[in-house]
Amino acid sequence: MALRHSALTHLGEQGTSLLMLMAKSRHKKPENVRHYFKPSPDAIAELTSLLALGDACR
């Protein structure tokens, strides 16, 4: 079980999406996988810029 958790943690650190982590781990609820999901600073910056673009269009 520890190897499974380590593998999921490494995948999460590499930017694997929450849906892919759920598929790999076979969890059915996002809250059970959330602690493995660690979006990269680049992914957060990209999302922030997309949200800012949406605000500028309004």
Buried (B, 14 or more C-beta within 10 A) or exposed (E): EEEEEEEBBEBBEEEBEBEBBBEBBEBEEEEEBBEBBBBEEEEEEEEEEEEEEEEEEE
